[in-house]
């Protein structure tokens, strides 16, 4: 009879251990989901900020190039006009 009680106690312990393990696994899964969620959010913010900075840099460079081209063309036209004016005198 005591052997049967020992077996029953062992089965009960095994069942409780299994349930505790399942609970621990579930808790770890929830923590992992939360950490992954935060990491994803942080990564998305970092990517958005990098894209924004790249766009700002591209816009600045485009403005500089446009100003340079405009100045070069203006100077060339002015020089050509002055040269034609001198030829006409």
C-alpha distances in whole Angstrom, upper triangle without the diagonal:
4,5,5,7,9,10,11,12,14,15,17,18,20,21,23,24,26,27,29,30,32,33,35,36,38,39,41,42,44,45,46,48,50,51,52,54,56,57,58,60,61,62,64,66,67,68,70,72,73,74,76,78,79,80,82,83,84,86,88,89,90,92,94,95,96,98,99,100,102,104,105,106,108,110,111,112,114,115,117,118,120,121,123,124,126,127,129,131
4,5,5,6,9,10,10,12,14,15,16,18,20,21,22,24,26,27,28,30,31,32,34,36,37,38,40,42,43,44,46,48,49,50,52,54,55,56,58,59,60,62,64,65,66,68,70,71,72,74,75,76,78,80,81,82,84,86,87,88,90,92,93,94,96,97,99,100,102,103,104,106,108,109,111,112,113,115,116,118,119,121,122,124,125,127,129
4,5,5,6,9,10,10,12,14,15,16,18,20,21,22,24,25,27,29,30,31,33,35,36,37,39,41,42,43,45,47,48,49,51,52,53,55,57,58,59,61,63,63,65,67,68,69,71,73,74,75,77,79,79,81,83,84,85,87,89,90,91,93,95,96,97,99,100,101,103,105,106,107,109,110,112,113,115,116,117,119,121,122,123,125,127
4,5,5,6,9,10,11,12,14,15,16,18,20,21,23,24,25,27,29,30,31,33,35,36,37,39,41,42,43,45,46,47,49,51,52,53,55,57,58,59,61,62,63,65,67,68,69,71,73,74,75,77,78,80,81,83,84,85,88,89,90,91,93,94,96,97,99,100,101,103,105,106,107,109,111,112,113,115,116,118,119,121,122,124,126
4,5,5,6,8,10,10,12,14,15,16,18,20,21,22,24,25,27,28,30,31,33,34,36,37,39,40,42,43,45,46,48,49,50,52,54,55,56,58,60,61,62,64,65,67,68,70,71,72,74,76,77,78,80,82,83,84,86,87,88,90,92,93,94,96,98,99,100,102,104,105,106,108,109,111,112,114,115,117,118,120,121,123,125
4,5,5,6,9,10,10,12,14,15,16,18,20,21,22,24,25,26,28,30,31,32,34,36,37,38,40,42,43,44,46,48,49,50,52,53,54,56,58,59,60,62,64,65,66,68,69,70,72,74,75,76,78,80,81,82,84,86,86,88,90,91,92,94,96,97,98,100,102,103,104,106,107,109,110,112,113,115,116,118,119,121,123
4,5,5,6,9,10,10,12,14,15,16,18,20,21,22,24,25,27,28,30,31,33,35,36,37,39,41,42,43,45,46,47,49,51,52,53,55,57,58,59,61,62,63,65,67,68,69,71,73,74,75,77,78,79,81,83,84,85,87,89,90,91,93,94,95,97,99,100,101,103,104,106,107,109,110,111,113,115,116,117,119,121
4,5,5,6,9,10,10,12,14,15,17,18,20,21,22,24,26,27,29,30,31,33,35,36,37,39,41,42,43,45,46,48,49,51,52,54,55,57,58,60,61,62,64,66,67,68,70,72,73,74,76,77,78,80,82,83,84,86,88,89,90,92,94,95,96,98,99,100,102,104,105,106,108,110,111,112,114,115,117,118,120
4,5,5,6,9,10,10,12,14,15,16,18,20,21,22,24,26,27,28,30,32,33,34,36,38,39,40,42,43,45,46,48,49,50,52,54,55,56,58,60,61,62,64,65,66,68,70,71,72,74,76,77,78,80,82,83,84,86,87,89,90,92,93,94,96,98,99,101,102,103,105,106,108,109,111,112,114,115,117,119
4,5,5,6,9,10,10,12,14,15,16,18,20,21,22,24,25,27,28,30,31,32,34,36,37,38,40,42,43,44,46,47,48,50,52,53,54,56,58,59,60,62,63,64,66,68,69,70,72,74,75,76,78,80,81,82,84,85,86,88,90,91,92,94,96,97,98,100,101,103,104,106,107,109,110,112,113,115,117
4,5,5,6,9,10,10,12,14,15,16,18,20,21,22,24,26,27,29,30,31,33,35,36,37,39,41,42,43,45,46,47,49,51,52,53,55,57,57,59,61,62,63,65,67,68,69,71,73,74,75,77,78,79,81,83,84,85,87,89,90,91,93,94,95,97,99,100,101,103,105,106,107,109,111,112,113,115
4,5,5,6,8,10,11,12,14,15,16,18,20,21,23,24,26,27,29,30,32,33,35,36,37,39,40,42,44,45,46,48,50,51,52,54,55,57,58,60,61,62,64,66,67,68,70,72,73,74,76,77,78,80,82,83,84,86,88,89,90,92,94,95,96,98,99,101,102,104,105,106,108,110,111,112,115
4,5,5,6,8,10,10,12,14,15,16,18,20,21,22,24,26,27,28,30,32,33,34,36,37,38,40,42,43,44,46,48,49,50,52,54,55,56,58,59,60,62,64,65,66,68,70,71,72,74,76,77,78,80,81,82,84,86,87,88,90,92,93,94,96,97,99,100,102,103,105,106,108,109,111,113
4,6,5,6,9,10,10,12,14,15,16,18,20,21,22,24,26,27,28,30,31,32,34,36,37,38,40,42,42,44,46,47,48,50,52,53,54,56,58,59,60,62,63,64,66,68,69,70,72,74,75,76,78,79,80,82,84,85,86,88,90,91,92,94,95,97,98,100,101,103,104,106,107,109,111
4,5,5,6,9,10,11,12,14,15,17,18,20,21,23,25,26,27,29,30,31,33,35,36,37,39,41,42,43,45,46,47,49,51,52,53,55,57,58,59,61,62,64,65,67,68,69,71,73,74,75,77,79,80,81,83,84,85,87,89,90,91,93,95,96,97,99,100,102,103,105,106,108,110
4,5,5,6,8,10,10,12,14,15,16,18,20,21,23,24,26,27,29,30,31,33,34,36,38,39,40,42,44,45,46,48,49,51,52,54,55,56,58,60,61,62,64,66,67,68,70,72,73,74,76,77,79,80,82,83,84,86,88,89,90,92,93,95,96,98,99,101,102,104,105,107,109
4,5,5,6,9,10,10,12,14,15,16,18,20,21,22,24,26,27,28,30,32,32,34,36,37,38,40,42,43,44,46,48,49,50,52,53,54,56,58,59,60,62,64,65,66,68,70,71,72,74,75,76,78,80,81,82,84,86,87,88,90,91,93,94,96,97,99,100,102,103,105,107
4,5,5,6,9,10,10,12,14,15,16,18,20,21,22,24,26,27,28,30,31,32,34,36,37,38,40,41,43,44,46,47,49,50,52,53,55,56,58,59,61,62,63,65,67,68,69,71,73,74,75,77,78,79,81,83,84,85,87,88,90,91,93,94,95,97,99,100,101,103,105
4,5,5,6,9,10,10,12,14,15,17,19,20,21,23,24,26,27,29,30,31,33,35,36,37,39,40,42,43,45,46,48,49,51,52,54,55,57,58,59,61,62,64,66,67,68,70,72,73,74,76,77,79,80,82,83,84,86,88,89,90,92,93,95,96,98,99,101,102,104
4,5,5,6,9,10,11,12,14,15,17,18,20,21,23,24,26,27,28,30,32,33,34,36,38,39,40,42,43,45,46,48,49,51,52,54,55,56,58,60,61,62,64,66,67,68,70,71,73,74,76,77,79,80,82,83,85,86,88,89,91,92,93,95,96,98,99,101,103
4,5,5,6,9,10,10,12,14,15,16,18,20,21,22,24,26,27,28,30,31,32,34,36,37,38,40,42,43,44,46,47,48,50,52,53,54,56,58,59,60,62,64,65,66,68,69,70,72,74,75,76,78,80,81,82,84,85,87,88,90,91,93,94,96,97,99,101
4,5,5,6,9,10,10,12,14,15,16,18,20,21,22,24,25,27,28,30,31,33,35,36,37,39,40,41,43,45,46,47,49,51,52,53,55,57,58,59,61,62,63,65,67,68,69,71,73,74,75,77,78,79,81,83,84,85,87,89,90,91,93,95,96,97,99
4,5,5,6,9,10,11,13,14,15,17,19,20,21,23,24,26,27,29,30,32,33,35,36,38,39,40,42,43,45,46,48,50,51,52,54,55,57,58,60,61,63,64,66,67,68,70,72,73,74,76,78,79,80,82,83,85,86,88,89,91,92,94,95,97,99
4,5,5,6,9,10,11,12,14,15,16,18,20,21,22,24,26,27,28,30,32,33,34,36,37,39,40,42,43,44,46,48,49,50,52,54,55,56,58,60,61,62,64,65,67,68,70,71,73,74,76,77,79,80,81,83,84,86,87,89,90,92,93,95,97
4,5,5,6,9,10,10,12,14,15,16,18,20,21,22,24,25,26,28,30,31,32,34,36,37,38,40,42,43,44,46,47,48,50,52,53,54,56,58,59,60,62,63,65,66,68,69,70,72,74,75,76,78,79,81,82,84,85,87,88,90,91,93,95
4,5,5,6,9,10,11,12,14,15,16,19,20,21,23,24,25,27,29,30,31,33,35,36,37,39,41,42,43,45,46,47,49,51,52,53,55,57,58,59,61,63,64,65,67,68,69,71,73,74,75,77,79,80,81,83,84,86,87,89,90,92,94
4,5,5,6,9,10,11,12,14,15,17,18,20,21,23,24,26,27,29,30,32,33,35,36,38,39,40,42,44,45,46,48,49,51,52,54,55,57,58,60,61,63,64,66,67,69,70,72,73,74,76,78,79,80,82,83,85,86,88,89,91,93
4,5,5,6,9,10,10,12,14,15,16,18,20,21,22,24,26,27,28,30,31,32,34,36,37,38,40,42,43,44,46,48,49,50,52,53,55,56,58,59,60,62,64,65,66,68,70,71,72,74,75,77,78,80,81,83,84,86,87,89,91
4,5,5,6,9,10,10,12,14,15,16,18,20,21,22,24,25,26,28,30,31,32,34,36,37,38,40,41,43,44,46,47,48,50,52,53,54,56,58,59,60,62,63,65,66,68,69,71,72,74,75,77,78,80,81,83,84,85,87,89
4,5,5,6,9,10,10,12,14,15,16,18,20,21,23,24,26,27,29,30,31,33,35,36,37,39,40,42,43,45,46,48,49,51,52,53,55,57,58,59,61,63,64,65,67,68,70,71,73,74,76,77,79,80,82,83,85,86,88
4,5,5,6,9,10,11,12,14,15,16,18,20,21,22,24,26,27,28,30,31,33,34,36,37,39,40,42,43,45,46,48,49,51,52,54,55,56,58,60,61,62,64,65,67,68,70,71,73,74,76,77,79,80,82,83,85,86
4,5,5,6,8,10,10,12,14,15,16,18,20,21,22,24,25,26,28,30,31,32,34,36,37,38,40,42,43,44,46,47,49,50,52,53,54,56,58,59,60,62,64,65,66,68,69,71,72,74,75,77,78,80,81,83,85
4,6,5,6,9,10,10,12,14,15,16,18,20,21,22,24,25,27,28,30,31,33,34,36,37,38,40,42,43,45,46,47,49,51,52,53,55,57,58,59,61,62,64,65,67,68,69,71,73,74,75,77,79,80,81,83
4,5,5,6,9,10,11,12,14,15,17,18,20,21,23,24,26,27,29,30,31,33,34,36,37,39,40,42,43,45,46,48,49,51,52,54,55,57,58,59,61,63,64,65,67,68,70,71,73,74,76,77,79,80,82
4,5,5,6,9,10,10,12,14,15,16,18,20,21,22,24,26,27,28,30,31,33,34,36,37,39,40,42,43,44,46,48,49,50,52,54,55,56,58,59,61,62,64,65,67,68,70,71,73,74,76,77,79,80
4,5,5,6,8,10,10,12,14,15,16,18,20,21,22,24,25,26,28,30,31,32,34,36,37,38,40,42,43,44,46,47,49,50,52,53,54,56,58,59,60,62,63,65,66,68,69,71,72,74,75,77,79
4,5,5,6,9,10,11,12,14,15,16,18,20,21,22,24,26,27,28,30,31,33,35,36,37,39,41,42,43,45,46,48,49,51,52,53,55,57,58,59,61,62,64,65,67,68,70,71,73,74,75,77
4,5,5,6,8,10,11,12,14,15,16,18,20,21,22,24,26,27,28,30,31,33,34,36,37,39,40,42,43,45,46,48,49,51,52,53,55,57,58,59,61,62,64,65,67,68,70,71,73,74,76
4,5,5,6,8,10,10,12,14,15,16,18,20,21,22,24,25,27,28,30,31,33,34,36,37,38,40,42,43,44,46,48,49,50,52,53,55,56,58,59,61,62,64,65,67,68,70,71,73,74
4,5,5,6,9,10,10,12,14,15,16,18,20,21,22,24,25,27,28,30,31,32,34,36,37,38,40,42,43,44,46,47,49,50,52,53,55,56,58,59,61,62,64,65,66,68,69,71,73
4,5,5,6,9,10,11,12,14,15,16,18,20,21,22,24,26,27,29,30,31,33,35,36,37,39,41,42,43,45,46,48,49,51,52,53,55,57,58,59,61,62,64,65,67,68,70,72
4,5,5,6,9,10,11,12,14,15,16,18,20,21,22,24,26,27,28,30,31,33,34,36,37,39,40,42,43,45,46,48,49,51,52,53,55,57,58,59,61,63,64,65,67,68,70
4,5,5,6,9,10,10,12,14,15,16,18,20,21,22,24,26,27,28,30,31,33,34,36,37,38,40,42,43,44,46,48,49,50,52,53,55,56,58,59,61,62,64,65,67,69
4,5,5,6,9,10,10,12,14,15,16,18,20,21,22,24,26,27,28,30,31,32,34,36,37,38,40,42,43,44,46,47,49,50,52,53,55,56,58,59,61,62,64,65,67
4,5,5,6,9,10,10,12,14,15,16,18,20,21,22,24,25,27,29,30,31,33,35,36,37,39,40,42,43,45,46,48,49,51,52,53,55,57,58,59,61,63,64,66
4,5,5,6,9,10,11,12,14,15,16,18,20,21,22,24,26,27,28,30,32,33,34,36,37,39,40,42,43,45,46,48,49,51,52,53,55,57,58,60,61,62,64
4,5,5,6,8,10,10,12,14,15,16,18,20,21,22,24,26,27,28,30,31,32,34,36,37,38,40,42,43,44,46,47,49,50,52,53,55,56,58,59,61,63
4,5,5,6,9,10,10,12,14,15,16,18,20,21,22,24,25,27,28,30,31,32,34,36,37,38,40,42,43,44,46,47,49,50,52,53,55,56,58,59,61
4,5,5,6,9,10,10,12,14,15,16,18,20,21,23,24,25,27,29,30,31,33,34,36,37,39,40,42,43,45,46,48,49,51,52,53,55,57,58,60
4,5,5,6,9,10,10,12,14,15,16,18,20,21,22,24,26,27,28,30,31,33,34,36,37,39,40,42,43,45,46,48,49,51,52,54,55,56,58
4,5,5,6,9,10,10,12,14,15,16,18,20,21,22,24,25,27,28,30,31,32,34,36,37,38,40,41,43,44,46,47,49,50,52,53,55,57
4,5,5,6,9,10,10,12,14,15,16,18,20,21,23,24,26,27,29,30,31,33,34,36,37,39,40,42,43,45,46,48,49,51,52,53,55
4,5,5,6,9,10,10,12,14,15,16,18,20,21,22,24,26,27,28,30,31,33,34,36,37,39,40,42,43,45,46,47,49,51,52,54
4,5,5,6,9,10,10,12,14,15,16,18,20,21,22,24,26,27,28,30,31,33,34,36,37,38,40,42,43,45,46,48,49,50,52
4,5,5,6,9,10,10,12,14,15,16,18,20,21,22,24,25,27,28,30,31,32,34,36,37,38,40,41,43,44,46,47,49,51
4,5,5,6,9,10,11,12,14,15,17,18,20,21,23,24,26,27,28,30,31,33,34,36,37,39,40,42,43,45,46,48,49
4,5,5,6,9,10,11,12,14,15,16,18,20,21,22,24,26,27,28,30,31,33,34,36,37,39,40,42,43,45,46,48
4,5,5,6,9,10,10,12,14,15,16,18,20,21,22,24,25,27,28,30,31,33,34,36,37,38,40,42,43,44,46
4,5,5,6,9,10,10,12,14,15,16,18,20,21,22,24,26,27,28,30,31,32,34,36,37,38,40,42,43,45
4,5,5,6,9,10,11,12,14,15,17,18,20,21,22,24,26,27,28,30,31,33,34,36,37,39,40,42,43
4,5,5,6,9,10,11,12,14,15,16,18,20,21,22,24,25,27,28,30,31,33,34,36,37,39,40,42
4,5,5,6,9,10,10,12,14,15,16,18,20,21,22,24,25,27,28,30,31,33,34,36,37,39,40
4,5,5,6,9,10,10,12,14,15,16,18,20,21,22,24,25,27,28,30,31,32,34,36,37,39
4,5,5,6,9,10,11,12,14,15,16,18,20,21,22,24,26,27,28,30,31,33,34,36,37
4,5,5,6,8,10,10,12,14,15,16,18,20,21,22,24,25,27,28,30,31,33,34,36
4,5,5,6,9,10,11,12,14,15,16,18,20,21,22,24,25,27,28,30,31,33,35
4,6,5,6,8,10,10,12,14,15,16,18,20,21,22,24,25,26,28,30,31,33
4,5,5,6,9,10,10,12,14,15,16,18,20,21,22,24,25,27,28,30,32
4,5,5,6,8,10,10,12,14,15,16,18,20,21,22,24,26,27,28,30
4,5,5,6,8,10,11,12,14,15,16,18,20,21,22,24,26,27,29
4,6,5,6,8,10,10,12,14,15,16,18,20,21,22,24,25,27
4,5,5,6,9,10,10,12,14,15,16,18,20,21,22,24,26
4,5,5,6,8,10,10,12,14,15,16,18,20,21,22,24
4,5,5,6,8,10,10,12,14,15,16,18,20,21,23
4,5,5,6,8,10,10,12,14,15,16,18,20,21
4,5,5,6,8,10,10,12,14,15,16,18,20
4,5,5,6,8,10,10,12,14,15,16,18
4,5,5,6,9,10,10,12,14,15,17
4,5,5,6,9,10,11,12,14,16
4,5,5,6,8,10,10,12,14
4,5,5,6,9,10,10,12
4,5,5,6,9,10,11
4,5,5,6,9,10
4,5,5,6,9
4,5,5,6
4,5,5
4,6
4
